[in-house]
Amino acid sequence: MSCRSGTVQEEDATKPAAAPNEEPQPGLTQDTQEQVVIEETLLEAEEKMEKAVVVAKEDFAAIRTGRAHPAMFNKIVADYYGAPTPINQLASFSVPEPRMAVVTPFDKSALRNIEQAIRDSDLGVNPSNDGNIIRVVFPELTEERRRDYIKVAKGKGEDAKVSIRSVRRKAKDAIDKLIKDGEVGEDEGRRAEKELDDLTAKYVAQVDELLKHKEAELLEV
């Protein structure tokens, strides 16, 4: 690719001027063009895999353990002036004791709706309010409930891994099409598929690690 100098050089007056609409040469070799196309495909796949892991992390955090944690409220939605609104946008959360959470609404008029949404959630708790704040006490989980929540966590983990593998399949199809259409060579395409497999294994392993940690939390007495 040619570089332009900062000084203006005198041009041959007899040389015809370039057409104003003439497109510049891309200046990329075939190998470089292949790498750009492949990297874009892999980058898009990795971003989607990362998102699947983030969703799994949020899902695991929302599953109740024996201890209170603000993230447990992330999936709960309450009615706010007729609009379903996540309660983490309507209140602040604190954990003054291991098994108690305190919810402080930003707008006191939303207090009862927030309280009801928590009561109706899958947390299995019975919140109470004093007119200003909501207290949520988390009773100790029974062995049966722990096992039930572990099943829920495993289901969320499997959902995340299915999403990651779906991303891999679509990216592989895209790479195969690039090879078939002659946009990338066979060798470059196979190298990209190997890298795609490595990315898939990496993010599946991250989900497995998150699940392992969640199971340990649920089994902790």
DRENPA-3360 file (N, C-alpha, C; in nm, 2 decimals, always signed):
BEGIN
1 = MSCRSGTV = +0.09/-0.12/+0.00/+0.00/+0.00/+0.00/+0.09/+0.12/+0.00 ~ +0.07/+0.22/-0.09/+0.15/+0.33/-0.10/+0.12/+0.43/+0.01 ~ +0.23/+0.51/+0.04/+0.21/+0.61/+0.15/+0.22/+0.75/+0.08 ~ +0.15/+0.84/+0.13/+0.15/+0.98/+0.08/+0.24/+1.06/+0.17 ~ +0.33/+1.14/+0.10/+0.42/+1.23/+0.16/+0.35/+1.35/+0.21 ~ +0.41/+1.42/+0.31/+0.35/+1.54/+0.36/+0.37/+1.66/+0.27 ~ +0.47/+1.65/+0.18/+0.50/+1.76/+0.08/+0.43/+1.73/-0.05 ~ +0.39/+1.84/-0.12/+0.33/+1.83/-0.25/+0.44/+1.82/-0.35;
9 = QEEDATKP = +0.44/+1.72/-0.43/+0.54/+1.70/-0.54/+0.49/+1.75/-0.67 ~ +0.57/+1.81/-0.75/+0.53/+1.87/-0.88/+0.50/+1.75/-0.97 ~ +0.39/+1.75/-1.04/+0.35/+1.64/-1.13/+0.38/+1.68/-1.27 ~ +0.40/+1.58/-1.36/+0.43/+1.60/-1.50/+0.30/+1.66/-1.56 ~ +0.32/+1.78/-1.63/+0.20/+1.84/-1.68/+0.14/+1.76/-1.80 ~ +0.22/+1.68/-1.86/+0.17/+1.60/-1.97/+0.09/+1.47/-1.92 ~ +0.10/+1.44/-1.79/+0.03/+1.32/-1.74/-0.11/+1.35/-1.72 ~ -0.20/+1.27/-1.78/-0.35/+1.30/-1.76/-0.39/+1.29/-1.62;
17 = AAAPNEEP = -0.48/+1.38/-1.58/-0.53/+1.38/-1.44/-0.62/+1.25/-1.42 ~ -0.61/+1.20/-1.29/-0.69/+1.09/-1.26/-0.84/+1.12/-1.26 ~ -0.92/+1.03/-1.30/-1.06/+1.05/-1.31/-1.11/+1.08/-1.16 ~ -1.20/+1.18/-1.14/-1.24/+1.22/-1.01/-1.31/+1.10/-0.93 ~ -1.38/+1.02/-1.01/-1.46/+0.91/-0.94/-1.39/+0.78/-0.94 ~ -1.26/+0.78/-0.98/-1.18/+0.65/-0.98/-1.16/+0.60/-0.84 ~ -1.20/+0.47/-0.82/-1.18/+0.41/-0.69/-1.04/+0.38/-0.67 ~ -0.98/+0.40/-0.54/-0.85/+0.36/-0.51/-0.83/+0.21/-0.51;
25 = QPGLTQDT = -0.71/+0.17/-0.54/-0.69/+0.02/-0.53/-0.68/-0.01/-0.38 ~ -0.74/-0.12/-0.34/-0.74/-0.16/-0.20/-0.60/-0.19/-0.15 ~ -0.51/-0.23/-0.23/-0.37/-0.25/-0.18/-0.36/-0.37/-0.08 ~ -0.45/-0.46/-0.08/-0.44/-0.58/+0.01/-0.41/-0.70/-0.07 ~ -0.32/-0.78/-0.03/-0.30/-0.91/-0.09/-0.41/-1.00/-0.07 ~ -0.42/-1.11/-0.15/-0.53/-1.21/-0.13/-0.52/-1.27/+0.01 ~ -0.40/-1.30/+0.06/-0.39/-1.36/+0.19/-0.44/-1.26/+0.30 ~ -0.41/-1.13/+0.28/-0.46/-1.03/+0.38/-0.61/-1.02/+0.38;
33 = QEQVVIEE = -0.66/-1.02/+0.26/-0.81/-1.01/+0.24/-0.88/-1.13/+0.31 ~ -0.82/-1.25/+0.29/-0.88/-1.37/+0.35/-0.87/-1.36/+0.51 ~ -0.76/-1.31/+0.56/-0.75/-1.29/+0.70/-0.85/-1.20/+0.76 ~ -0.88/-1.09/+0.69/-0.97/-0.99/+0.73/-1.11/-1.05/+0.74 ~ -1.15/-1.12/+0.64/-1.29/-1.18/+0.63/-1.30/-1.28/+0.74 ~ -1.20/-1.36/+0.76/-1.20/-1.47/+0.86/-1.21/-1.41/+1.00 ~ -1.12/-1.31/+1.03/-1.12/-1.25/+1.16/-1.25/-1.18/+1.20 ~ -1.32/-1.12/+1.10/-1.45/-1.06/+1.12/-1.55/-1.17/+1.16;
41 = TLLEAEEK = -1.55/-1.28/+1.10/-1.64/-1.39/+1.13/-1.61/-1.45/+1.27 ~ -1.48/-1.47/+1.30/-1.45/-1.52/+1.43/-1.48/-1.42/+1.54 ~ -1.46/-1.29/+1.52/-1.48/-1.19/+1.62/-1.63/-1.18/+1.65 ~ -1.71/-1.19/+1.55/-1.86/-1.19/+1.57/-1.90/-1.31/+1.65 ~ -1.85/-1.42/+1.62/-1.88/-1.55/+1.69/-1.84/-1.54/+1.84 ~ -1.72/-1.48/+1.86/-1.67/-1.47/+2.00/-1.76/-1.38/+2.08 ~ -1.80/-1.27/+2.02/-1.88/-1.17/+2.09/-2.01/-1.24/+2.14 ~ -2.07/-1.32/+2.05/-2.20/-1.38/+2.08/-2.18/-1.49/+2.19;
49 = MEKAVVVA = -2.06/-1.56/+2.18/-2.03/-1.66/+2.29/-2.01/-1.59/+2.42 ~ -1.95/-1.48/+2.42/-1.93/-1.40/+2.55/-2.06/-1.36/+2.60 ~ -2.15/-1.32/+2.52/-2.28/-1.28/+2.56/-2.36/-1.39/+2.63 ~ -2.34/-1.51/+2.57/-2.41/-1.63/+2.63/-2.36/-1.66/+2.77 ~ -2.23/-1.64/+2.79/-2.17/-1.66/+2.92/-2.22/-1.56/+3.02 ~ -2.23/-1.43/+2.97/-2.29/-1.32/+3.06/-2.43/-1.36/+3.10 ~ -2.51/-1.40/+3.01/-2.65/-1.44/+3.04/-2.65/-1.55/+3.14 ~ -2.57/-1.65/+3.12/-2.56/-1.76/+3.22/-2.52/-1.71/+3.36;
57 = KEDFAAIR = -2.43/-1.62/+3.36/-2.38/-1.57/+3.49/-2.50/-1.50/+3.56 ~ -2.58/-1.42/+3.49/-2.69/-1.35/+3.54/-2.80/-1.45/+3.59 ~ -2.82/-1.55/+3.51/-2.92/-1.66/+3.54/-2.88/-1.73/+3.67 ~ -2.75/-1.76/+3.69/-2.70/-1.83/+3.81/-2.72/-1.74/+3.93 ~ -2.69/-1.61/+3.91/-2.69/-1.52/+4.02/-2.84/-1.50/+4.07 ~ -2.93/-1.52/+3.98/-3.07/-1.50/+4.02/-3.13/-1.62/+4.09 ~ -3.06/-1.74/+4.09/-3.10/-1.86/+4.16/-3.07/-1.84/+4.31 ~ -3.17/-1.86/+4.39/-3.15/-1.84/+4.53/-3.06/-1.95/+4.60;
65 = TGRAHPAM = -2.97/-1.90/+4.68/-2.89/-1.99/+4.77/-2.94/-1.97/+4.91 ~ -2.87/-2.02/+5.01/-2.90/-2.00/+5.15/-2.87/-1.87/+5.20 ~ -2.80/-1.79/+5.12/-2.76/-1.65/+5.16/-2.82/-1.55/+5.07 ~ -2.85/-1.43/+5.13/-2.90/-1.32/+5.05/-2.80/-1.26/+4.97 ~ -2.84/-1.21/+4.85/-2.75/-1.14/+4.76/-2.83/-1.05/+4.67 ~ -2.79/-0.93/+4.64/-2.87/-0.84/+4.56/-2.90/-0.89/+4.42 ~ -2.81/-0.97/+4.36/-2.83/-1.02/+4.23/-2.95/-1.12/+4.22 ~ -2.99/-1.17/+4.33/-3.11/-1.26/+4.33/-3.24/-1.19/+4.28;
73 = FNKIVADY = -3.24/-1.05/+4.29/-3.36/-0.98/+4.25/-3.35/-0.93/+4.11 ~ -3.24/-0.96/+4.03/-3.22/-0.90/+3.90/-3.33/-0.94/+3.80 ~ -3.39/-1.06/+3.82/-3.49/-1.11/+3.72/-3.63/-1.07/+3.75 ~ -3.65/-1.00/+3.87/-3.79/-0.98/+3.91/-3.84/-0.84/+3.85 ~ -3.96/-0.85/+3.81/-4.02/-0.73/+3.74/-4.15/-0.69/+3.82 ~ -4.17/-0.56/+3.84/-4.29/-0.51/+3.91/-4.36/-0.41/+3.82 ~ -4.49/-0.40/+3.85/-4.57/-0.30/+3.77/-4.53/-0.16/+3.83 ~ -4.50/-0.07/+3.74/-4.46/+0.07/+3.78/-4.54/+0.17/+3.68;
81 = YGAPTPIN = -4.64/+0.22/+3.73/-4.73/+0.31/+3.65/-4.77/+0.24/+3.52 ~ -4.81/+0.12/+3.53/-4.86/+0.04/+3.42/-4.76/-0.02/+3.33 ~ -4.63/+0.00/+3.36/-4.52/-0.06/+3.28/-4.44/-0.17/+3.36 ~ -4.43/-0.29/+3.31/-4.34/-0.39/+3.38/-4.20/-0.34/+3.38 ~ -4.14/-0.32/+3.50/-4.01/-0.27/+3.52/-3.93/-0.35/+3.61 ~ -3.80/-0.38/+3.58/-3.71/-0.46/+3.67/-3.70/-0.38/+3.80 ~ -3.72/-0.45/+3.91/-3.71/-0.38/+4.04/-3.57/-0.33/+4.07 ~ -3.47/-0.38/+4.01/-3.34/-0.32/+4.03/-3.32/-0.18/+3.97;
89 = QLASFSVP = -3.42/-0.14/+3.90/-3.43/+0.00/+3.85/-3.52/+0.08/+3.94 ~ -3.59/+0.02/+4.03/-3.68/+0.09/+4.11/-3.64/+0.10/+4.26 ~ -3.53/+0.04/+4.29/-3.49/+0.03/+4.43/-3.34/+0.00/+4.45 ~ -3.29/+0.03/+4.56/-3.15/-0.01/+4.60/-3.16/-0.13/+4.69 ~ -3.05/-0.21/+4.69/-3.05/-0.33/+4.77/-2.93/-0.34/+4.86 ~ -2.95/-0.39/+4.98/-2.84/-0.41/+5.07/-2.86/-0.54/+5.15 ~ -2.75/-0.59/+5.20/-2.75/-0.72/+5.28/-2.69/-0.70/+5.41 ~ -2.77/-0.65/+5.51/-2.72/-0.62/+5.64/-2.68/-0.75/+5.72;
97 = EPRMAVVT = -2.75/-0.86/+5.69/-2.72/-0.99/+5.75/-2.71/-1.09/+5.64 ~ -2.64/-1.20/+5.67/-2.63/-1.31/+5.57/-2.76/-1.36/+5.51 ~ -2.86/-1.36/+5.59/-2.99/-1.42/+5.54/-3.10/-1.31/+5.52 ~ -3.06/-1.19/+5.52/-3.16/-1.08/+5.50/-3.11/-0.98/+5.40 ~ -3.21/-0.94/+5.32/-3.19/-0.83/+5.22/-3.28/-0.72/+5.25 ~ -3.24/-0.59/+5.23/-3.32/-0.48/+5.26/-3.34/-0.41/+5.12 ~ -3.46/-0.38/+5.08/-3.49/-0.32/+4.95/-3.55/-0.18/+4.98 ~ -3.48/-0.08/+4.93/-3.53/+0.06/+4.95/-3.57/+0.12/+4.82;
105 = PFDKSALR = -3.71/+0.14/+4.80/-3.76/+0.19/+4.68/-3.71/+0.34/+4.66 ~ -3.69/+0.38/+4.54/-3.66/+0.52/+4.51/-3.78/+0.60/+4.52 ~ -3.90/+0.54/+4.48/-4.03/+0.60/+4.48/-4.11/+0.52/+4.58 ~ -4.15/+0.58/+4.69/-4.23/+0.50/+4.79/-4.36/+0.45/+4.74 ~ -4.41/+0.52/+4.64/-4.54/+0.47/+4.58/-4.53/+0.34/+4.52 ~ -4.41/+0.30/+4.49/-4.38/+0.17/+4.42/-4.36/+0.05/+4.52 ~ -4.36/+0.09/+4.65/-4.32/-0.01/+4.76/-4.40/-0.13/+4.75 ~ -4.53/-0.12/+4.75/-4.62/-0.24/+4.76/-4.61/-0.32/+4.64;
113 = NIEQAIRD = -4.60/-0.26/+4.52/-4.58/-0.34/+4.40/-4.45/-0.42/+4.40 ~ -4.34/-0.36/+4.45/-4.22/-0.42/+4.46/-4.22/-0.54/+4.55 ~ -4.29/-0.52/+4.67/-4.30/-0.62/+4.77/-4.38/-0.74/+4.71 ~ -4.49/-0.71/+4.64/-4.57/-0.82/+4.58/-4.49/-0.90/+4.47 ~ -4.41/-0.82/+4.39/-4.34/-0.89/+4.29/-4.23/-0.99/+4.35 ~ -4.17/-0.95/+4.46/-4.08/-1.03/+4.53/-4.15/-1.16/+4.59 ~ -4.27/-1.13/+4.64/-4.34/-1.24/+4.70/-4.39/-1.34/+4.59 ~ -4.42/-1.29/+4.47/-4.47/-1.38/+4.37/-4.36/-1.44/+4.29;
121 = SDLGVNPS = -4.23/-1.41/+4.32/-4.12/-1.46/+4.24/-4.09/-1.60/+4.28 ~ -3.98/-1.66/+4.22/-3.94/-1.80/+4.24/-3.85/-1.81/+4.37 ~ -3.83/-1.69/+4.44/-3.74/-1.70/+4.55/-3.79/-1.77/+4.67 ~ -3.93/-1.78/+4.67/-3.99/-1.86/+4.79/-3.97/-1.79/+4.92 ~ -3.99/-1.65/+4.92/-3.97/-1.57/+5.04/-4.10/-1.50/+5.07 ~ -4.11/-1.44/+5.19/-4.23/-1.37/+5.23/-4.18/-1.23/+5.28 ~ -4.17/-1.13/+5.19/-4.12/-1.00/+5.23/-4.22/-0.93/+5.32 ~ -4.17/-0.83/+5.39/-4.25/-0.74/+5.47/-4.20/-0.60/+5.46;
129 = NDGNIIRV = -4.29/-0.50/+5.48/-4.24/-0.36/+5.47/-4.29/-0.28/+5.59 ~ -4.22/-0.17/+5.62/-4.26/-0.09/+5.73/-4.30/+0.05/+5.68 ~ -4.34/+0.06/+5.55/-4.38/+0.18/+5.49/-4.27/+0.26/+5.42 ~ -4.14/+0.22/+5.45/-4.03/+0.29/+5.39/-3.94/+0.19/+5.32 ~ -3.91/+0.07/+5.38/-3.83/-0.03/+5.32/-3.89/-0.16/+5.32 ~ -3.84/-0.25/+5.24/-3.89/-0.39/+5.24/-3.78/-0.48/+5.29 ~ -3.81/-0.57/+5.39/-3.72/-0.66/+5.44/-3.75/-0.80/+5.38 ~ -3.65/-0.87/+5.34/-3.66/-1.00/+5.28/-3.57/-1.10/+5.36;
137 = VFPELTEE = -3.63/-1.19/+5.43/-3.56/-1.29/+5.51/-3.56/-1.42/+5.43 ~ -3.44/-1.47/+5.41/-3.42/-1.60/+5.34/-3.41/-1.71/+5.44 ~ -3.51/-1.80/+5.45/-3.50/-1.91/+5.54/-3.40/-2.01/+5.48 ~ -3.34/-2.09/+5.57/-3.24/-2.19/+5.53/-3.31/-2.29/+5.43 ~ -3.24/-2.32/+5.33/-3.29/-2.41/+5.23/-3.29/-2.56/+5.28 ~ -3.40/-2.63/+5.25/-3.40/-2.77/+5.28/-3.32/-2.84/+5.18 ~ -3.28/-2.97/+5.21/-3.20/-3.05/+5.12/-3.28/-3.06/+4.98 ~ -3.41/-3.08/+4.99/-3.49/-3.10/+4.87/-3.48/-2.98/+4.78;
145 = RRRDYIKV = -3.50/-2.86/+4.84/-3.49/-2.73/+4.77/-3.35/-2.71/+4.71 ~ -3.25/-2.75/+4.78/-3.12/-2.73/+4.73/-3.10/-2.81/+4.60 ~ -3.15/-2.94/+4.60/-3.14/-3.02/+4.48/-3.23/-2.97/+4.37 ~ -3.34/-2.91/+4.40/-3.43/-2.85/+4.30/-3.36/-2.74/+4.23 ~ -3.29/-2.65/+4.31/-3.22/-2.54/+4.25/-3.10/-2.58/+4.17 ~ -3.04/-2.69/+4.21/-2.92/-2.74/+4.13/-2.97/-2.78/+4.00 ~ -3.09/-2.84/+3.99/-3.15/-2.88/+3.86/-3.18/-2.76/+3.78 ~ -3.23/-2.66/+3.84/-3.25/-2.53/+3.77/-3.12/-2.48/+3.71;
153 = AKGKGEDA = -3.02/-2.47/+3.80/-2.89/-2.42/+3.75/-2.83/-2.50/+3.64 ~ -2.84/-2.64/+3.64/-2.80/-2.72/+3.54/-2.87/-2.69/+3.41 ~ -3.00/-2.67/+3.42/-3.08/-2.63/+3.30/-3.03/-2.50/+3.24 ~ -3.01/-2.40/+3.32/-2.96/-2.27/+3.27/-2.82/-2.29/+3.21 ~ -2.73/-2.37/+3.27/-2.60/-2.40/+3.21/-2.61/-2.47/+3.08 ~ -2.70/-2.56/+3.06/-2.72/-2.63/+2.94/-2.77/-2.54/+2.83 ~ -2.87/-2.45/+2.87/-2.92/-2.35/+2.77/-2.80/-2.26/+2.72 ~ -2.71/-2.22/+2.81/-2.60/-2.14/+2.77/-2.51/-2.21/+2.67;
161 = KVSIRSVR = -2.48/-2.34/+2.70/-2.39/-2.42/+2.61/-2.46/-2.45/+2.48 ~ -2.59/-2.46/+2.48/-2.66/-2.48/+2.35/-2.65/-2.35/+2.27 ~ -2.66/-2.24/+2.33/-2.64/-2.11/+2.26/-2.50/-2.10/+2.20 ~ -2.40/-2.13/+2.28/-2.26/-2.12/+2.23/-2.24/-2.22/+2.11 ~ -2.29/-2.34/+2.12/-2.28/-2.43/+2.01/-2.35/-2.39/+1.89 ~ -2.47/-2.32/+1.91/-2.54/-2.27/+1.79/-2.46/-2.16/+1.72 ~ -2.40/-2.08/+1.80/-2.31/-1.97/+1.74/-2.20/-2.04/+1.66 ~ -2.14/-2.15/+1.72/-2.03/-2.22/+1.64/-2.08/-2.27/+1.51;
169 = RKAKDAID = -2.20/-2.34/+1.52/-2.26/-2.40/+1.39/-2.28/-2.29/+1.29 ~ -2.34/-2.18/+1.32/-2.36/-2.07/+1.22/-2.23/-2.01/+1.17 ~ -2.13/-2.00/+1.26/-2.00/-1.94/+1.21/-1.93/-2.04/+1.12 ~ -1.94/-2.17/+1.15/-1.88/-2.27/+1.06/-1.95/-2.27/+0.93 ~ -2.08/-2.26/+0.93/-2.16/-2.25/+0.80/-2.11/-2.13/+0.72 ~ -2.09/-2.02/+0.79/-2.04/-1.90/+0.72/-1.90/-1.92/+0.66 ~ -1.81/-1.99/+0.73/-1.68/-2.02/+0.69/-1.68/-2.11/+0.57 ~ -1.76/-2.22/+0.58/-1.78/-2.31/+0.47/-1.82/-2.24/+0.34;
177 = KLIKDGEV = -1.91/-2.15/+0.36/-1.96/-2.07/+0.24/-1.85/-1.99/+0.18 ~ -1.77/-1.93/+0.26/-1.66/-1.84/+0.21/-1.57/-1.93/+0.13 ~ -1.54/-2.05/+0.18/-1.45/-2.14/+0.11/-1.52/-2.18/-0.03 ~ -1.65/-2.22/-0.02/-1.72/-2.26/-0.14/-1.72/-2.15/-0.25 ~ -1.74/-2.02/-0.20/-1.75/-1.91/-0.29/-1.62/-1.86/-0.34 ~ -1.51/-1.92/-0.29/-1.38/-1.88/-0.33/-1.32/-1.75/-0.26 ~ -1.39/-1.71/-0.16/-1.35/-1.58/-0.09/-1.23/-1.61/+0.00 ~ -1.22/-1.73/+0.05/-1.10/-1.77/+0.13/-1.05/-1.91/+0.08;
185 = GEDEGRRA = -0.93/-1.94/+0.10/-0.87/-2.06/+0.06/-0.91/-2.17/+0.16 ~ -0.89/-2.30/+0.11/-0.92/-2.41/+0.19/-0.84/-2.41/+0.32 ~ -0.71/-2.39/+0.31/-0.62/-2.39/+0.43/-0.66/-2.29/+0.53 ~ -0.69/-2.17/+0.48/-0.72/-2.06/+0.57/-0.86/-2.09/+0.64 ~ -0.95/-2.15/+0.56/-1.08/-2.18/+0.62/-1.07/-2.29/+0.72 ~ -0.99/-2.39/+0.70/-0.97/-2.49/+0.80/-0.90/-2.44/+0.93 ~ -0.81/-2.35/+0.91/-0.74/-2.29/+1.02/-0.85/-2.21/+1.11 ~ -0.94/-2.14/+1.04/-1.04/-2.07/+1.11/-1.13/-2.16/+1.18;
193 = EKELDDLT = -1.17/-2.27/+1.12/-1.26/-2.36/+1.19/-1.19/-2.42/+1.32 ~ -1.06/-2.45/+1.31/-0.99/-2.49/+1.43/-0.99/-2.39/+1.54 ~ -0.97/-2.26/+1.50/-0.98/-2.15/+1.60/-1.12/-2.14/+1.66 ~ -1.22/-2.16/+1.57/-1.36/-2.16/+1.61/-1.39/-2.27/+1.72 ~ -1.34/-2.38/+1.69/-1.35/-2.49/+1.79/-1.29/-2.46/+1.92 ~ -1.17/-2.40/+1.92/-1.10/-2.36/+2.04/-1.18/-2.26/+2.12 ~ -1.24/-2.16/+2.05/-1.33/-2.06/+2.11/-1.45/-2.13/+2.18 ~ -1.51/-2.22/+2.11/-1.63/-2.29/+2.16/-1.59/-2.37/+2.29;
201 = AKYVAQVD = -1.48/-2.44/+2.29/-1.43/-2.51/+2.41/-1.41/-2.42/+2.52 ~ -1.35/-2.30/+2.49/-1.32/-2.20/+2.59/-1.44/-2.15/+2.67 ~ -1.54/-2.12/+2.59/-1.66/-2.06/+2.65/-1.75/-2.16/+2.71 ~ -1.76/-2.28/+2.66/-1.83/-2.39/+2.73/-1.76/-2.42/+2.86 ~ -1.63/-2.42/+2.87/-1.56/-2.44/+2.99/-1.59/-2.33/+3.09 ~ -1.61/-2.21/+3.05/-1.64/-2.10/+3.14/-1.78/-2.12/+3.20 ~ -1.88/-2.17/+3.12/-2.01/-2.20/+3.17/-2.00/-2.32/+3.27 ~ -1.92/-2.42/+3.24/-1.91/-2.53/+3.33/-1.85/-2.49/+3.47;
209 = ELLKHKEA = -1.76/-2.39/+3.46/-1.70/-2.34/+3.58/-1.80/-2.26/+3.67 ~ -1.88/-2.18/+3.60/-1.98/-2.10/+3.67/-2.08/-2.20/+3.73 ~ -2.12/-2.30/+3.66/-2.21/-2.40/+3.72/-2.16/-2.47/+3.84 ~ -2.03/-2.51/+3.83/-1.97/-2.58/+3.94/-1.97/-2.49/+4.06 ~ -1.94/-2.36/+4.05/-1.94/-2.26/+4.16/-2.08/-2.25/+4.22 ~ -2.18/-2.24/+4.13/-2.32/-2.23/+4.18/-2.36/-2.35/+4.25 ~ -2.33/-2.47/+4.21/-2.36/-2.59/+4.28/-2.30/-2.59/+4.42 ~ -2.17/-2.55/+4.43/-2.11/-2.54/+4.56/-2.18/-2.45/+4.65;
217 = ELLEV = -2.22/-2.33/+4.60/-2.30/-2.24/+4.68/-2.43/-2.30/+4.73 ~ -2.50/-2.37/+4.64/-2.62/-2.43/+4.68/-2.61/-2.54/+4.78 ~ -2.50/-2.61/+4.78/-2.48/-2.72/+4.87/-2.42/-2.68/+5.01 ~ -2.37/-2.55/+5.01/-2.31/-2.50/+5.13/-2.42/-2.48/+5.24 ~ -2.39/-2.53/+5.36/-2.49/-2.53/+5.47/-2.45/-2.42/+5.56;
% end
